[in-house]
Amino acid sequence: MVGRTILPFLLVAGAWAFQLQAQPGPPPQSEPRSAPVAGPLPDAPRPAQTSQPERFEGKQTRRILGIIPNFRSVGVDEKLPPLSPHEKLKLTLEDSFDYSSFIYVGILAGVSQAEGSYPEFHSGAPAYARYYWHSFADTLNGNLWTEFLMPVASREDPRYYTLERGGVFKRTGYAVSRLFITRTDSGGRSPNLSEIVGNGAAAGISGLYYPAQERTWTKTGQRWVIQVGLDGVSNLVKEFWPDVNNKLFHNKY
């Protein structure tokens, strides 16, 4: 009981003694010295205020327009650890089986049917079904090779790293160049084997499920070039999407 009664007084006395030791000089001399230090204090929050608009610079979202998957895009100056083989496989499955992927495949199938790309599929609803599952197989086959099999074998990063600096031409050239140059898992640069060799392998394998007339070198090369071209368009969309989202939609998506 005595200890509990004396303890508050000891705490007050200790605090009073600490204050005396913390102020060894006369107070009038310390006040003029602290005045210049207090002057810049109101300006201290200004850097944080000016940096707020840049917070969305190069920011990539999980989806473009809230629909199109954008899982493989990395914002400018964003530092991410390398992907493990399991994470690369997960990325492949997300891109291939996302609900929007089925819509995308449906559009490709409709365009191919309208152009009569494969007369062997004939016409009508049965033909559209054939176009659809062939387009879906192409998409899954391509994603498997370019996002999982080749990146794991060559230790490449299948993600797209946004440049977000420079003019339109510079950034366009950068986006196209990513078809041929990519980042490795260790952060270096290397030829993009996943894109070029991976899509080539996917185009060759596609001959196994296309009609015999479509298994020629010319047809296989066409599928290869078309897929690489589509990936180039995808890079352009990813590169300029943060600008569009910021200026037109005010980062709504």
C-alpha positions, 0 to 999 in steps of 0.5 A: 500500500505504501509503495502504491501511494508513493509511486505517483509522487515519484513519477511526478518528481522524476518528470519534473527533474527531467524537464529541469535537466532538458532545459539547462540554459535560460529560456530567453536565449533559446527562443530567438534561435528556434525562430528561424527553424520554425519559419520553414515549417508551414512549407514542409507539406508542399512536396507531398502535395505536389507529388500527389498528382504523380501518384497515378503516373504509369499506374497499371490496373488489373483490368483495362476499362474494367473488363480486359485483363491486364495481369501482366503489366507492371507500372513505371518504377514499380519494383517486383520480385521475380516470378516463380514457375508456379506464379508463371503458370498461374498467370497463364491460367488467369489470362487463358480462362478469364471470362473476358478471354472467352469473349475475345475468342468469340470475336476472333472466331466471328472475324475469321468466319466472316473472312472465310479463313478456313473454308474447310469449316463450311458455314453456319453455326457449326462452322462458328463452333469450329472457329471458336474452339480452334481460336480458343486452342490457339489462345491457350496454346500461345499463352502456355508457350509464351507465359509459362513453358519458355519463360521457365526454360529461359528464365525470362519475365513474361510481364510488360514493364511500362516505360511511361517516359518520353514522347509518343514515338519513343514509347511506341518504339519501346513497346514494339521492341519488347517483342524482341527484348525482354527482362530476365528473372534476375533483372537483366535483358535478353532476346525475347525467346518466349515471344518469338520462339514460344509463338513459333512453337505454338504455331507449329503445334496448332497444325495438329488440330487444324485440317491437313490443308492448313498445315503447310509452312506458309499457313504456320508462318502466317499464324506465327506472324499474326500472333506476334503482331497481336502481342505487339498491339497488346504492348501498345495498349498496355503502354498507353493505358495509364495515360488514357485512364488518367486523362480521360477517365480520371483513374476511374478504372 
